[in-house]
Amino acid sequence: QAAFCLPETMATPPGRLWKGADLAWEDTADGGRWVPSPVGVVELELTEQAKGMAPQLRLGEETVLLSEINSVDCLGAVLIIFLAAASRGFRLENGAAQALEARDAIRKAKADAERMEGFDKAAVSTYFDYYSKLANQENMLQDGYRTGQYKKSIAMNPSDFQGKVVMDVGAGSGILSYFAAQAGASKVFAVEASSMASAIEQIAARNDFGPSVCVVGKTLESIRDEVAPNSVDILVSEPIGTFLFNERMIETYIYARDHFLKPGGKMFPSSSDLVIAPFSDNTLYWEQGCKATFWSNKSFYGVDLSAAVGRVLEEELSQPVVDYINPECLVSKPLKVKYDFYTVKRSELEDIKLPFKFQITQPCLVHGIAGWFDAFFEGTDKTIVLSTAPWNPGTHWYQIRFLFKSPLAVNAGQWIDGHVHMEANKSQSYFIRIEAGLTGSTIRTASQKINLRDPKYRFFSSQNVYIPQTHYDYHNDDQPSVEQPEIDKTPPPFPPRPQSMFPMQGPQAMGFPAAQGTFHMQGHSQGNTQQPAQQQQQPQPQLFENQGMQGVQQIGGFGAAGGYWGANGQAAG
């Protein structure tokens, strides 16, 4: 059982209001000067982004979009706003300090509205370089489940596309634009800022989509005359990154909604659930600890490298692990947080806090938090679901896991609580920190500062990865399940303890943190690979005791069913 919690977001500051005398520019022999205009004192108000509306700046009776402002500056107490058609000046009533405050506030709001300007230029360049390569577009197109569900969402909702104006936000290869044209759209604006735009034109022409597909080869935020404001009937996009928000493309999708979508227009996808759940995966945790083996070398050409072990482990734990998750590793009912793309504001995605409370279903070590997403296409004729949950067909997004610095030893029925904190950064991604602990106790753990933009693709680097057992059939109209199927958690009889899969020291012996728990692990702390005689028997599972004690001092071997082996050969979960 999981308690449902809504996300906490950074509070949006109120709209800023200033007063000042309206000024007019007067040409003089030596250039010109600002002089009082007949208008007199006016209000300048920076409005916040309301539902369905772009940020605006009110200048007395006139209102301008922030995207219409070329720049803003101040000269003493005079605030100068440079517009495309003309410049406006205002002498603020509280002097130079207020003019500086207004200038900085408007600049920040403009940068937020035209967000690409606020990103690290190297990150943006890398982003567009990646998506300009056909090989990377091919990888996404060959994700049959992803492409098939998008195709269904468009083809099965003819009422939303026939004769309509469509905008494909971040078109990539243009596949969604072609689907919209096939569905009868009268006009499709394929917005693609990378050099892939030329490929869209070529493919559209080859398929006779040319008249209906119009390629806009620039960033959405820089569009001025190519697409009229509020002229689009429906937005289609694949703005989704790892853990839903990586690459921060959803913010561009929101920008398209606010600037180009007609009132009452449709969005495909229309919403998404961000899903998290605690997991237990002994092999994964052991693998991460074993990454320090090389740096444990105390005589590498006569040099002791072991001083770097701590840093190696920190680096390993600062990377999220991207692979397919065996559903049996999940040890609680997942928690879902819905994001409605019709109403969510960009400011709500800058600082996200997801509080959680999970009831654990089996005695285990909780190694961290797993995550994935479900996307919904709510059309007039049919709703289509694209779920990346572990029990559904695999996708190029996989699932993601964030490891704790030390695991939590938990009994069945106990609760853990904490939060996932996501802080947006200038690299088009997020820094993530997780805190968790046993509810009602002082036992707590946390993650490292995790860089969502720097994942470890374990699926390609480990021999122990899980392969999804469900396969996608485009012709099957059954919707994927967003709910986890029931899994038999009855522990099987434990076999004799196998020899270590790694002839090396266990993670704890190499400096990997101990779990917060109760029992004392033995086995491979000295790198032994021989099976002790007392562990040849068939032990039975036992529960954890007294959570207040420190446990799992040294990681032992693994049972075939994934259990840890404790002291005297007893299975421990």
Disulfide bonds with the S-S distance in Angstrom:
none
